[in-house]
Amino acid sequence: MGTLKTQRRSRGFTLVEILTVVLILGIASAIIAPQIGSRDDLKARAGARLLVADLIYAQNMAIAHQKWHYVRFDAANESYQLMDAAGPSGADHIITHPINKTDYVTQLGPAGGSHVTTIRIKSAVFNGVDTGYGNEFTLAFDELGTPHVFCYDQPSSPTDEMANGTVVLECGNFEISVVVERYTGEIKVQ
């Protein structure tokens, strides 16, 4: 009979043991959770994931519709827009966002809402192979998803093969770069 009592006692945890573990986990989460919410690197990475998703969407739309698509960056206003037509004199046509059915404009910074208020576009630079297409702010994807530089100042031939393209996002003191590869159009975060 003594053996049966010993077996019953060793099978579970006492209420005191469970409360002690819960208390330790509560203290640890109270210390760690506020630090996670204030980490600029995590916020910048979240902004980079949003940008990568939007760039991939524009690239996929160009391939699916067999029509050029453009991503125009406005670093001064901390926003970018996805378009299926671009050109001087108001020829830009912003596509409709598939979820919220509004213009596909992503606003970062203070005007962007609670989840992106501290994320800023530090720079968005796309350079063409031709030096006349340098330091542009509009990226174009052709029917194959290949990236090009779009230049509003070159109306006769507004696109050029892209030499390099980088968007730098910052949050506090942390910076992260989103790079669009020249030939493949692969989009990487560095």
SELOBA-778298 format. One line per field, with one value per residue (C-alpha): residue number from 1; residue in one letter; chain; x, y, z. Coordinates in Angstrom, 2 decimals, decimal comma. Layout:
<recs>
k: (NUM_...)
r: (A_...)
c: (A_...)
u: (X_...)
v: (Y_...)
w: (Z_...)
</recs>
This chain:
<recs>
k: (1_2_3_4_5_6_7_8_9_10_11_12_13_14_15_16_17_18_19_20_21_22_23_24_25_26_27_28_29_30_31_32_33_34_35_36_37_38_39_40_41_42_43_44_45_46_47_48_49_50_51_52_53_54_55_56_57_58_59_60_61_62_63_64_65_66_67_68_69_70_71_72_73_74_75_76_77_78_79_80_81_82_83_84_85_86_87_88_89_90_91_92_93_94_95_96_97_98_99_100_101_102_103_104_105_106_107_108_109_110_111_112_113_114_115_116_117_118_119_120_121_122_123_124_125_126_127_128_129_130_131_132_133_134_135_136_137_138_139_140_141_142_143_144_145_146_147_148_149_150_151_152_153_154_155_156_157_158_159_160_161_162_163_164_165_166_167_168_169_170_171_172_173_174_175_176_177_178_179_180_181_182_183_184_185_186_187_188_189_190)
r: (M_G_T_L_K_T_Q_R_R_S_R_G_F_T_L_V_E_I_L_T_V_V_L_I_L_G_I_A_S_A_I_I_A_P_Q_I_G_S_R_D_D_L_K_A_R_A_G_A_R_L_L_V_A_D_L_I_Y_A_Q_N_M_A_I_A_H_Q_K_W_H_Y_V_R_F_D_A_A_N_E_S_Y_Q_L_M_D_A_A_G_P_S_G_A_D_H_I_I_T_H_P_I_N_K_T_D_Y_V_T_Q_L_G_P_A_G_G_S_H_V_T_T_I_R_I_K_S_A_V_F_N_G_V_D_T_G_Y_G_N_E_F_T_L_A_F_D_E_L_G_T_P_H_V_F_C_Y_D_Q_P_S_S_P_T_D_E_M_A_N_G_T_V_V_L_E_C_G_N_F_E_I_S_V_V_V_E_R_Y_T_G_E_I_K_V_Q)
c: (A_A_A_A_A_A_A_A_A_A_A_A_A_A_A_A_A_A_A_A_A_A_A_A_A_A_A_A_A_A_A_A_A_A_A_A_A_A_A_A_A_A_A_A_A_A_A_A_A_A_A_A_A_A_A_A_A_A_A_A_A_A_A_A_A_A_A_A_A_A_A_A_A_A_A_A_A_A_A_A_A_A_A_A_A_A_A_A_A_A_A_A_A_A_A_A_A_A_A_A_A_A_A_A_A_A_A_A_A_A_A_A_A_A_A_A_A_A_A_A_A_A_A_A_A_A_A_A_A_A_A_A_A_A_A_A_A_A_A_A_A_A_A_A_A_A_A_A_A_A_A_A_A_A_A_A_A_A_A_A_A_A_A_A_A_A_A_A_A_A_A_A_A_A_A_A_A_A_A_A_A_A_A_A_A_A_A_A_A_A)
u: (0,00_2,89_4,19_0,89_0,80_4,36_3,48_0,41_2,39_5,18_2,84_1,90_3,01_1,81_-0,09_2,89_5,23_2,87_2,38_6,15_6,70_3,90_5,38_8,86_7,43_5,43_8,50_10,59_7,93_7,52_11,24_11,65_8,40_8,96_12,44_11,09_8,54_11,18_13,73_14,33_15,89_12,70_10,57_12,90_12,84_9,04_9,07_11,51_9,22_6,32_8,39_9,64_6,08_4,93_7,86_7,20_3,53_4,38_6,78_4,21_1,52_3,85_4,40_0,76_-0,72_2,18_2,29_4,94_4,41_6,15_7,00_7,56_9,26_8,82_11,41_10,51_6,91_7,99_5,71_5,67_3,00_2,45_1,37_0,58_1,31_3,87_4,83_5,06_2,04_-0,08_0,16_0,74_-1,97_-1,93_-3,27_-5,94_-4,83_-6,28_-7,29_-8,59_-9,68_-8,01_-5,05_-1,96_0,01_2,05_2,68_5,46_6,56_4,23_1,47_1,51_-0,39_0,61_2,58_4,97_5,29_8,97_10,02_11,30_12,53_16,05_16,76_15,48_17,98_17,88_20,64_20,51_23,33_23,21_24,51_21,58_19,41_21,14_19,69_16,13_13,31_11,04_11,57_9,91_9,29_8,82_6,67_9,34_9,76_13,15_13,85_14,47_14,97_12,21_13,08_10,38_12,93_13,48_10,09_11,36_12,91_11,86_13,30_16,83_18,35_18,94_22,55_21,66_18,81_18,55_15,96_17,25_14,79_15,63_14,11_15,85_19,55_19,01_19,15_18,23_18,60_16,29_18,24_16,77_19,14_20,03_19,16_17,03_14,89_15,50_14,70_16,95_17,15_20,63)
v: (0,00_2,39_1,90_2,89_6,20_7,01_6,38_8,65_11,53_11,41_11,49_15,20_18,65_20,42_23,68_25,50_24,16_25,21_28,70_29,10_28,29_30,67_33,42_32,94_33,01_36,15_37,96_36,91_38,06_41,38_42,02_40,74_41,83_45,62_45,22_43,32_46,02_48,75_46,97_49,05_46,15_44,09_47,00_47,68_44,01_44,06_47,08_45,28_42,23_44,50_46,12_42,77_41,45_44,52_44,29_40,61_41,39_44,00_41,60_38,79_41,11_42,04_38,38_37,33_40,17_40,29_44,04_46,29_47,22_49,97_50,78_54,48_55,57_58,96_59,05_62,63_61,60_58,14_56,24_54,12_53,13_50,25_51,14_49,43_52,57_55,30_58,38_62,14_64,44_62,32_59,07_57,16_54,65_53,24_49,69_48,67_46,91_43,37_43,42_46,86_47,84_51,28_52,68_50,56_53,19_52,17_54,97_54,63_57,07_59,06_59,23_55,45_54,29_52,68_49,70_51,68_55,08_54,68_53,11_55,56_55,29_56,66_56,23_54,46_54,52_52,62_53,06_52,05_50,69_53,95_56,77_58,95_56,68_57,29_57,84_57,16_56,39_54,22_50,52_48,76_45,05_43,78_40,84_38,38_40,01_41,48_44,76_47,99_51,61_54,02_57,66_60,32_62,63_60,27_60,28_58,66_55,71_55,84_52,48_51,15_47,90_48,13_48,12_48,13_49,02_49,43_50,73_51,59_51,60_52,96_52,72_54,67_53,91_50,67_50,49_47,64_47,39_45,75_44,93_44,05_41,87_43,07_40,21_37,85_40,37_38,45_40,62_40,26_41,83_42,76)
w: (0,00_0,71_-2,81_-4,42_-2,47_-3,56_-7,20_-7,03_-5,54_-8,14_-11,14_-11,22_-10,24_-7,16_-7,37_-5,86_-8,58_-11,37_-9,89_-9,55_-13,23_-14,29_-12,11_-13,63_-17,18_-16,35_-15,04_-18,05_-20,53_-18,71_-19,14_-22,70_-24,41_-24,21_-25,69_-28,67_-29,46_-29,55_-31,70_-34,79_-36,70_-36,43_-37,61_-40,55_-41,52_-41,43_-43,75_-46,05_-46,19_-47,15_-49,89_-51,21_-51,36_-53,30_-55,75_-56,34_-56,89_-59,53_-61,19_-61,20_-62,60_-65,47_-66,27_-65,81_-67,89_-70,37_-69,82_-68,31_-64,66_-62,74_-59,14_-58,59_-55,38_-53,73_-50,94_-50,00_-49,22_-48,00_-50,36_-53,49_-55,98_-58,37_-61,90_-65,19_-67,24_-66,72_-68,60_-68,64_-68,49_-66,19_-68,14_-64,89_-64,05_-60,53_-60,32_-57,83_-54,66_-54,72_-51,04_-50,15_-53,71_-53,54_-55,44_-54,83_-52,94_-49,90_-47,45_-44,90_-42,21_-39,93_-42,54_-43,06_-39,99_-36,74_-38,09_-40,32_-38,61_-37,81_-41,12_-43,72_-47,29_-47,06_-50,76_-53,84_-56,68_-59,95_-62,52_-66,14_-68,24_-70,23_-68,01_-69,10_-66,95_-63,65_-60,19_-61,31_-58,90_-61,05_-61,55_-64,49_-65,03_-68,59_-69,73_-68,57_-65,15_-66,07_-64,28_-66,17_-65,24_-66,25_-66,90_-67,31_-68,97_-71,91_-73,72_-76,94_-75,08_-71,43_-70,34_-70,17_-69,01_-65,27_-64,08_-60,39_-58,10_-54,35_-51,92_-48,46_-45,57_-42,16_-38,74_-36,02_-36,40_-38,34_-42,14_-44,42_-48,20_-50,70_-53,85_-57,24_-59,25_-62,73_-65,08_-63,05_-61,20_-58,01_-55,01_-51,96_-48,54_-47,31)
</recs>
